Amino acid sequence: MKAKKLGQYYYAPCGRNWGVWQYTFVCDDASCASKVQTFFSKDEAEAFVYKNNGWGTRRKLS
């Protein structure tokens, strides 16, 4: 995972779905985030995070 930055988005499992959070506070040993959205698939959550963080699109290895 990339280094945590204020305002950055990340995704993680949330029950049966995938949630996207945005960091609202970051320091060396702690961080806080607010939930932004819930997705049914990991691919949708990942695409949302990459787009909103300005990382382009992730290349899938085959």
C-alpha positions in Angstrom: 0.0 0.0 0.0 1.2 3.5 -0.8 2.0 5.9 2.1 -1.0 7.5 3.8 -1.7 11.1 2.9 -4.3 13.5 4.1 -7.3 13.4 1.6 -6.1 10.2 0.0 -8.7 7.4 -0.6 -8.3 3.7 0.2 -10.5 0.6 -0.1 -11.0 -2.3 2.3 -13.5 -5.1 2.9 -16.7 -4.0 4.6 -19.0 -6.9 5.5 -19.8 -8.6 2.2 -19.0 -5.5 0.2 -16.0 -3.2 -0.3 -15.9 0.3 1.3 -13.9 3.4 0.3 -12.6 5.7 2.9 -10.8 9.1 2.8 -8.1 10.0 5.3 -9.1 13.0 7.4 -6.1 12.9 9.8 -2.7 11.3 9.3 0.4 11.3 11.6 3.3 8.9 12.1 1.5 6.5 14.4 -2.3 7.1 13.8 -4.8 8.0 11.2 -8.6 8.7 10.9 -10.8 8.3 7.8 -14.4 8.9 6.8 -16.3 6.4 4.8 -17.2 7.7 1.4 -19.0 4.9 -0.5 -19.7 1.2 -0.6 -19.2 -1.0 -3.6 -20.4 -4.6 -4.4 -17.1 -5.6 -6.0 -13.4 -5.1 -5.2 -12.7 -4.0 -8.8 -15.3 -1.2 -8.6 -13.8 0.1 -5.3 -10.3 -0.2 -6.7 -11.2 1.8 -9.8 -12.8 4.5 -7.7 -9.7 4.8 -5.5 -7.3 4.9 -8.4 -9.3 7.5 -10.3 -9.9 9.8 -7.3 -6.2 9.6 -6.1 -5.0 10.5 -9.6 -3.1 7.2 -10.1 -4.6 6.4 -13.5 -5.6 2.8 -13.9 -4.1 -0.3 -12.4 -2.6 -2.8 -14.8 -3.7 -6.3 -14.2 -1.0 -9.0 -14.5 -2.1 -12.0 -16.6 
